[in-house]
Amino acid sequence: ETFNHTPNKTTQRRTYHIFQDWKINKGNIKGRIVLALYRLATLIRSQKILVIFFFWYLLFYRIFVEWFLNIEIHWNSTIGKGLRLEHGHGTVIHGDAILGDYCTIRHLTTIGIIKHEDGSYTPPPRLGNNVDVGASVTIIGGITIGDNVLIGAASLVVRDIPANTTALGNPARVIKRHDEAGPVKQSSNGTV
């Protein structure tokens, strides 16, 4: 059985503004470049005619961003506006993953699927808005992470995480609940 590559995208609409992540990545030239290149690749993949004329760009994206910069953000993934990519090295985001608006992803993070023994795959993870993912976090399987969630460094997330919480550990578990009035407030070093 093969994985269905058309996830339900009813909660997240794709936007094609190439520089929509530029402002939030101020001072992070690598993050700015990678995300602008990702948004352009996503735009090209949205229309068959663009793929035909700009296949060379998609090849460039694969070689430059994925091989040289070691950041694998698949152009089919659905990522909301304002993604903040801190360092980014070793980051993998599956092609069917769905990330909400204003998420933060740090280096060595994997957001992917699980292949079962029978050859079938789980659905991709879905992250809500304002999700802050620490360094070396692995988020795998058909799980949902709610809005305003902070995931601690080196966590393994294999179960749903409710909105307005902090989770950490292997496997990740909720250790703190937050006020539902707004996003998690962070200090400059990424802690609550």
GUDREN-414368 format. One record per residue: x, y, z of N, C-alpha, C in turn; residue in three letters. Coordinates in pm, whole numbers. Layout:
REM GUDREN-414368
(pt (X Y Z) (X Y Z) (X Y Z) 'ALA') ...
REM end
This chain:
REM GUDREN-414368
(pt (85 -118 0) (0 0 0) (89 124 0) 'GLU') (pt (54 222 -77) (134 343 -85) (71 454 -3) 'THR') (pt (153 552 29) (107 665 108) (29 760 19) 'PHE') (pt (-84 808 68) (-165 904 -5) (-98 1041 6) 'ASN') (pt (-51 1095 -106) (23 1220 -103) (-66 1343 -114) 'HIS') (pt (-194 1331 -88) (-283 1447 -91) (-354 1457 43) 'THR') (pt (-286 1513 145) (-348 1523 277) (-461 1624 277) 'PRO') (pt (-545 1614 378) (-654 1708 395) (-596 1843 435) 'ASN') (pt (-607 1942 350) (-547 2072 376) (-654 2178 402) 'LYS') (pt (-763 2138 463) (-873 2231 484) (-840 2337 587) 'THR') (pt (-749 2309 680) (-720 2407 783) (-605 2499 747) 'THR') (pt (-534 2470 639) (-420 2552 602) (-422 2580 453) 'GLN') (pt (-431 2707 415) (-432 2746 275) (-291 2787 235) 'ARG') (pt (-250 2741 118) (-118 2776 67) (-116 2919 18) 'ARG') (pt (-10 2990 53) (10 3124 1) (143 3125 -73) 'THR') (pt (153 3211 -174) (271 3211 -258) (351 3340 -252) 'TYR') (pt (333 3419 -151) (414 3540 -135) (555 3495 -95) 'HIS') (pt (651 3515 -183) (785 3458 -167) (858 3512 -44) 'ILE') (pt (836 3637 -8) (909 3696 103) (826 3706 232) 'PHE') (pt (726 3621 248) (640 3629 366) (711 3592 497) 'GLN') (pt (827 3527 490) (901 3490 610) (1021 3582 634) 'ASP') (pt (1039 3679 547) (1158 3764 549) (1170 3843 679) 'TRP') (pt (1064 3910 720) (1068 3999 836) (1094 3922 966) 'LYS') (pt (1031 3808 982) (1045 3733 1107) (1183 3669 1121) 'ILE') (pt (1255 3655 1010) (1390 3598 1013) (1497 3708 1004) 'ASN') (pt (1466 3825 1053) (1560 3938 1051) (1689 3897 1124) 'LYS') (pt (1801 3926 1059) (1930 3890 1118) (1972 3746 1090) 'GLY') (pt (1889 3672 1022) (1915 3531 992) (1916 3514 840) 'ASN') (pt (2030 3547 778) (2036 3547 632) (2014 3407 575) 'ILE') (pt (2065 3303 640) (2045 3167 591) (1896 3131 592) 'LYS') (pt (1827 3162 701) (1684 3135 709) (1606 3211 604) 'GLY') (pt (1642 3337 582) (1575 3418 481) (1591 3358 342) 'ARG') (pt (1714 3320 308) (1742 3265 175) (1670 3133 155) 'ILE') (pt (1682 3043 251) (1621 2910 239) (1469 2922 224) 'VAL') (pt (1406 3005 304) (1261 3015 299) (1212 3086 173) 'LEU') (pt (1286 3185 124) (1248 3247 -3) (1261 3147 -117) 'ALA') (pt (1367 3066 -116) (1384 2963 -218) (1274 2857 -208) 'LEU') (pt (1237 2820 -84) (1128 2724 -63) (996 2779 -119) 'TYR') (pt (965 2904 -86) (838 2963 -133) (834 2970 -285) 'ARG') (pt (947 3000 -347) (952 3004 -493) (934 2864 -552) 'LEU') (pt (996 2763 -491) (978 2624 -538) (833 2581 -523) 'ALA') (pt (769 2621 -415) (628 2588 -393) (541 2653 -500) 'THR') (pt (571 2778 -533) (497 2847 -638) (514 2776 -772) 'LEU') (pt (635 2739 -806) (661 2670 -933) (587 2537 -937) 'ILE') (pt (587 2462 -827) (519 2332 -824) (367 2344 -829) 'ARG') (pt (313 2463 -809) (168 2480 -807) (106 2476 -947) 'SER') (pt (184 2496 -1051) (133 2500 -1188) (221 2414 -1278) 'GLN') (pt (159 2324 -1354) (236 2237 -1443) (319 2315 -1544) 'LYS') (pt (266 2422 -1596) (339 2499 -1696) (466 2560 -1636) 'ILE') (pt (458 2602 -1509) (576 2655 -1442) (680 2546 -1419) 'LEU') (pt (634 2426 -1387) (727 2314 -1369) (802 2287 -1499) 'VAL') (pt (732 2292 -1611) (795 2267 -1741) (902 2372 -1771) 'ILE') (pt (871 2498 -1748) (966 2605 -1781) (1077 2624 -1677) 'PHE') (pt (1047 2588 -1551) (1143 2613 -1443) (1190 2486 -1373) 'PHE') (pt (1192 2373 -1445) (1241 2249 -1386) (1384 2266 -1337) 'PHE') (pt (1461 2350 -1407) (1600 2375 -1369) (1609 2437 -1230) 'TRP') (pt (1509 2522 -1195) (1509 2583 -1062) (1484 2478 -955) 'TYR') (pt (1391 2385 -981) (1363 2279 -885) (1486 2192 -862) 'LEU') (pt (1560 2167 -968) (1685 2093 -956) (1786 2173 -873) 'LEU') (pt (1798 2302 -901) (1885 2391 -822) (1845 2388 -674) 'PHE') (pt (1714 2397 -647) (1665 2396 -509) (1710 2269 -438) 'TYR') (pt (1688 2155 -502) (1729 2028 -443) (1878 2025 -412) 'ARG') (pt (1958 2065 -508) (2104 2056 -489) (2153 2159 -389) 'ILE') (pt (2113 2285 -405) (2166 2390 -318) (2112 2382 -176) 'PHE') (pt (1980 2381 -162) (1921 2386 -28) (1936 2252 44) 'VAL') (pt (1902 2143 -23) (1903 2014 47) (2043 1956 60) 'GLU') (pt (2124 1962 -44) (2256 1900 -37) (2361 1990 27) 'TRP') (pt (2370 2114 -21) (2475 2202 30) (2441 2264 166) 'PHE') (pt (2319 2311 183) (2280 2372 310) (2227 2271 411) 'LEU') (pt (2200 2148 366) (2153 2040 453) (2023 2074 524) 'ASN') (pt (1930 2134 449) (1798 2166 502) (1696 2110 403) 'ILE') (pt (1619 2012 447) (1525 1947 356) (1382 1988 388) 'GLU') (pt (1339 2095 325) (1200 2140 336) (1138 2110 200) 'ILE') (pt (1058 2006 195) (1003 1963 67) (905 2066 15) 'HIS') (pt (911 2092 -116) (826 2195 -176) (678 2160 -173) 'TRP') (pt (641 2036 -144) (499 2000 -134) (442 2022 6) 'ASN') (pt (528 2046 105) (477 2068 241) (397 2198 245) 'SER') (pt (300 2202 334) (216 2320 349) (260 2393 475) 'THR') (pt (317 2510 456) (371 2586 568) (308 2725 569) 'ILE') (pt (251 2761 682) (186 2892 696) (287 3006 693) 'GLY') (pt (234 3126 695) (320 3245 688) (400 3261 817) 'LYS') (pt (512 3330 804) (591 3366 921) (671 3253 982) 'GLY') (pt (714 3156 903) (797 3048 958) (933 3105 997) 'LEU') (pt (975 3075 1117) (1107 3119 1164) (1197 2997 1165) 'ARG') (pt (1304 3002 1089) (1398 2891 1078) (1527 2932 1146) 'LEU') (pt (1549 2882 1267) (1669 2917 1341) (1776 2813 1316) 'GLU') (pt (1886 2853 1259) (1999 2770 1218) (1957 2677 1104) 'HIS') (pt (1863 2588 1127) (1807 2507 1022) (1887 2385 985) 'GLY') (pt (2016 2381 1016) (2102 2270 973) (2043 2135 1017) 'HIS') (pt (2033 2043 923) (1983 1910 953) (1832 1902 969) 'GLY') (pt (1760 2005 930) (1615 2006 942) (1551 1930 826) 'THR') (pt (1451 1847 858) (1376 1772 758) (1228 1794 782) 'VAL') (pt (1156 1843 680) (1011 1859 688) (951 1779 573) 'ILE') (pt (872 1678 606) (813 1588 506) (725 1666 409) 'HIS') (pt (714 1614 288) (638 1681 183) (490 1695 208) 'GLY') (pt (433 1616 298) (291 1627 327) (264 1689 464) 'ASP') (pt (368 1729 534) (350 1791 666) (277 1924 652) 'ALA') (pt (204 1960 755) (129 2086 756) (170 2164 881) 'ILE') (pt (222 2284 860) (262 2372 969) (178 2498 963) 'LEU') (pt (132 2544 1077) (50 2665 1084) (133 2791 1071) 'GLY') (pt (71 2903 1101) (136 3033 1092) (227 3057 1212) 'ASP') (pt (336 3129 1186) (428 3177 1289) (488 3066 1375) 'TYR') (pt (528 2958 1312) (598 2851 1381) (748 2880 1381) 'CYS') (pt (818 2823 1478) (964 2833 1485) (1020 2692 1484) 'THR') (pt (1116 2669 1395) (1182 2539 1383) (1331 2561 1404) 'ILE') (pt (1391 2480 1490) (1535 2490 1514) (1609 2373 1449) 'ARG') (pt (1740 2378 1453) (1824 2280 1384) (1801 2136 1433) 'HIS') (pt (1832 2043 1342) (1823 1898 1366) (1681 1852 1399) 'LEU') (pt (1582 1922 1349) (1443 1885 1371) (1393 1802 1253) 'THR') (pt (1320 1695 1285) (1259 1611 1182) (1108 1611 1204) 'THR') (pt (1034 1643 1099) (888 1636 1100) (851 1540 988) 'ILE') (pt (813 1418 1024) (794 1317 920) (691 1212 952) 'GLY') (pt (693 1107 872) (595 998 882) (665 871 928) 'ILE') (pt (585 770 962) (637 641 1005) (595 535 904) 'ILE') (pt (688 450 867) (656 337 779) (633 215 868) 'LYS') (pt (514 155 853) (479 37 932) (540 -88 871) 'HIS') (pt (541 -196 947) (597 -323 900) (527 -374 775) 'GLU') (pt (398 -345 760) (324 -393 643) (348 -305 519) 'ASP') (pt (433 -204 530) (465 -117 417) (379 7 406) 'GLY') (pt (276 19 491) (191 138 488) (257 250 568) 'SER') (pt (209 371 547) (263 489 615) (156 557 698) 'TYR') (pt (202 625 801) (110 706 881) (83 836 804) 'THR') (pt (-25 905 838) (-44 1040 782) (66 1132 836) 'PRO') (pt (86 1247 775) (191 1339 822) (145 1416 947) 'PRO') (pt (241 1469 1023) (206 1552 1138) (142 1684 1094) 'PRO') (pt (62 1740 1185) (-2 1870 1163) (31 1958 1283) 'ARG') (pt (97 2069 1258) (131 2162 1365) (40 2283 1354) 'LEU') (pt (-8 2330 1467) (-96 2448 1470) (-18 2577 1455) 'GLY') (pt (-80 2686 1488) (-17 2818 1482) (67 2842 1607) 'ASN') (pt (173 2920 1591) (260 2961 1703) (321 2842 1776) 'ASN') (pt (363 2741 1703) (430 2625 1763) (579 2652 1760) 'VAL') (pt (645 2638 1874) (788 2661 1886) (855 2527 1912) 'ASP') (pt (935 2482 1816) (998 2351 1822) (1146 2368 1856) 'VAL') (pt (1190 2307 1966) (1329 2316 2009) (1424 2239 1919) 'GLY') (pt (1552 2248 1947) (1654 2180 1868) (1646 2028 1889) 'ALA') (pt (1678 1954 1784) (1687 1808 1787) (1555 1741 1822) 'SER') (pt (1444 1799 1785) (1313 1741 1811) (1272 1653 1693) 'VAL') (pt (1210 1540 1723) (1156 1452 1621) (1005 1446 1640) 'THR') (pt (931 1482 1536) (785 1479 1538) (745 1384 1426) 'ILE') (pt (694 1266 1462) (662 1168 1358) (525 1107 1379) 'ILE') (pt (464 1069 1267) (335 1003 1270) (221 1099 1246) 'GLY') (pt (102 1043 1240) (-19 1121 1213) (-70 1190 1336) 'GLY') (pt (8 1277 1393) (-29 1346 1516) (-65 1491 1488) 'ILE') (pt (-133 1552 1584) (-170 1692 1575) (-113 1765 1696) 'THR') (pt (-49 1876 1670) (3 1961 1776) (-79 2089 1772) 'ILE') (pt (-139 2124 1883) (-229 2240 1890) (-157 2373 1877) 'GLY') (pt (-234 2480 1882) (-180 2616 1874) (-107 2651 2004) 'ASP') (pt (-9 2741 1992) (63 2797 2107) (130 2689 2192) 'ASN') (pt (201 2600 2126) (270 2490 2194) (420 2514 2187) 'VAL') (pt (489 2485 2298) (634 2490 2306) (683 2348 2327) 'LEU') (pt (771 2300 2239) (825 2165 2249) (972 2176 2284) 'ILE') (pt (1011 2117 2397) (1147 2126 2446) (1247 2052 2359) 'GLY') (pt (1373 2091 2369) (1480 2033 2289) (1492 1883 2312) 'ALA') (pt (1529 1812 2206) (1557 1668 2207) (1434 1584 2243) 'ALA') (pt (1316 1635 2218) (1194 1560 2247) (1157 1471 2130) 'SER') (pt (1091 1361 2160) (1035 1271 2059) (884 1279 2072) 'LEU') (pt (818 1338 1972) (674 1360 1978) (605 1254 1891) 'VAL') (pt (532 1164 1957) (462 1056 1886) (313 1053 1921) 'VAL') (pt (268 1146 2005) (127 1157 2041) (82 1302 2026) 'ARG') (pt (-49 1321 2012) (-105 1455 2002) (-66 1539 2124) 'ASP') (pt (-48 1669 2100) (-20 1762 2209) (-128 1870 2204) 'ILE') (pt (-199 1891 2314) (-308 1991 2313) (-254 2133 2305) 'PRO') (pt (-340 2224 2267) (-305 2365 2254) (-267 2424 2388) 'ALA') (pt (-187 2530 2383) (-149 2610 2500) (-76 2529 2606) 'ASN') (pt (23 2452 2561) (99 2368 2654) (248 2371 2620) 'THR') (pt (328 2324 2716) (470 2296 2694) (487 2146 2710) 'THR') (pt (558 2085 2614) (582 1941 2619) (730 1914 2599) 'ALA') (pt (779 1809 2665) (917 1768 2643) (935 1625 2688) 'LEU') (pt (1046 1566 2648) (1081 1431 2689) (1078 1332 2574) 'GLY') (pt (1112 1208 2609) (1113 1099 2513) (1040 980 2574) 'ASN') (pt (913 961 2539) (830 1040 2449) (783 1169 2516) 'PRO') (pt (752 1268 2434) (711 1399 2485) (581 1388 2564) 'ALA') (pt (577 1460 2674) (455 1468 2755) (436 1613 2798) 'ARG') (pt (313 1648 2824) (281 1785 2863) (330 1807 3006) 'VAL') (pt (407 1912 3026) (457 1943 3160) (400 2074 3214) 'ILE') (pt (340 2155 3125) (289 2284 3169) (176 2329 3078) 'LYS') (pt (76 2389 3135) (-33 2449 3057) (-19 2600 3065) 'ARG') (pt (-56 2670 2956) (-41 2816 2947) (-177 2883 2941) 'HIS') (pt (-175 3012 2967) (-294 3094 2951) (-338 3089 2805) 'ASP') (pt (-466 3072 2780) (-517 3061 2643) (-532 3195 2574) 'GLU') (pt (-491 3304 2638) (-511 3437 2580) (-423 3464 2459) 'ALA') (pt (-310 3398 2447) (-222 3428 2334) (-108 3330 2323) 'GLY') (pt (-16 3357 2231) (96 3266 2210) (190 3261 2329) 'PRO') (pt (269 3157 2334) (367 3138 2440) (470 3250 2432) 'VAL') (pt (496 3312 2546) (597 3418 2550) (733 3354 2573) 'LYS') (pt (832 3399 2496) (965 3341 2506) (1067 3449 2533) 'GLN') (pt (1178 3407 2596) (1290 3497 2610) (1373 3490 2484) 'SER') (pt (1477 3567 2475) (1560 3570 2354) (1632 3440 2328) 'SER') (pt (1650 3354 2431) (1720 3228 2409) (1624 3112 2382) 'ASN') (pt (1496 3141 2365) (1399 3039 2325) (1332 2966 2438) 'GLY') (pt (1351 3010 2563) (1287 2943 2676) (1164 3020 2720) 'THR') (pt (1077 2952 2793) (954 3015 2839) (981 3099 2961) 'VAL') 
REM end
